[in-house]
Amino acid sequence: MQKTYEEIETLIIEWAEARQIIQNATPTSQLLKAISEMGELADAHAKHDEAGIIDAIGDVLVCLINYSAIKKISVTGSLASAYEEIKDRKGYLTPEGTFVKE
């Protein structure tokens, strides 16, 4: 059975705590690591490297989960908050990539 997002988030936090990441890292170090992983994602995307894309997305999420744990902010709660903010927005994305609000 596949784990839920919340279960995986908890497992990642437990993994990071066991390795002293949550206790010893800073929010800044985890943000910088997330940015580095975003660079790897962009590189994998440019190379059409599907395995690299999957790995980099996971690495970015791990860094964001670590950042959130250090800040004592729920990633799931943040995502729910973002959804509440956008759920009633109306509009469309142009072929050029601009979102036009109605």
N, C-alpha and C positions, 0 to 999 in steps of 0.2 A: 504494500500500500504506500502510495506517495505521501510524503509529509506535507503539512500545510506550510504556508509562508511563515506563520508565527512559530511553528515548531523549528523550522530551519533557522530563523532569526535567533531563537533561544540557544540552539546548538552552537551557532557561530559565536555568540557572546560567551558561552561556557568554554569553548575552545580558546577564545582570545584571553579570557581570564586565567585559564590554566597555563598560558604562555606569558603571563604578566603584561599583555598588550594593553588591556583596559587600565590596569593599575599604573603603568609606566609611560604609556604613550600620551601625547597631548592632542587636543582637537586639531591643532595646526598640523602636526605630523600626519595625522590620518587624512586630513584634507589634501595635503601635498601628495600623499600616496594615492589617493583617489584620482587626483589630476594626472599623475603619472600613468595610472591604469587606464584613464580615458585616452591618453596618448597611444597606449598599446591597442585600445579598441579602435581608434581612428586608423592606425596602421594596418590592423587586421582587416578592417572594412575596405581600405584602399586596395588591399591585396586579394580581396574576395576570399579570405581565409576563414571559413565557417567555424572550424575548431578554435581558432584564435579569437574570433568574435565571441563565441560562447564562453571561453575562458576569461576574457577581459571583462565581459558583462558581470560575471560572477565575482571577479576580483574588485571591480568598482563597488558592487553591492556590499561585499565584505567590509571594505574600507568605510563606507557610509554607515553600516551597522555599528562598526567599532566607534566611529565618530559620535554617533547617536548615543551609544552606551556610555561613553565618557561624559557626554553632556547630560546624561540621564533623560533623554528624549526618546520616545517610542517611534521607531521607523514606521510601524503600522499606523500609529496615531497620526503621524505627519502625513502619510499617504492618504489616510481618510480625510484629514483636514483639507488637503489639496483637492481631493475629489469634491468635497462639499463646496469649495470655492469655484470650481469649474463646471459642475454638473448642469447648471442652468444656462450656461453661456450658449449663445446661438451665433452662428456664423459659418464660415467655410475657409478652407485653405486653398489659395490660388495655386496654379501650376508652378508659379515662381517661388512658392514657399512662404507667402505672406498670409497670416490669418486675418480675415476681415470679419470684425464683429458686426452683428446686426443691431 
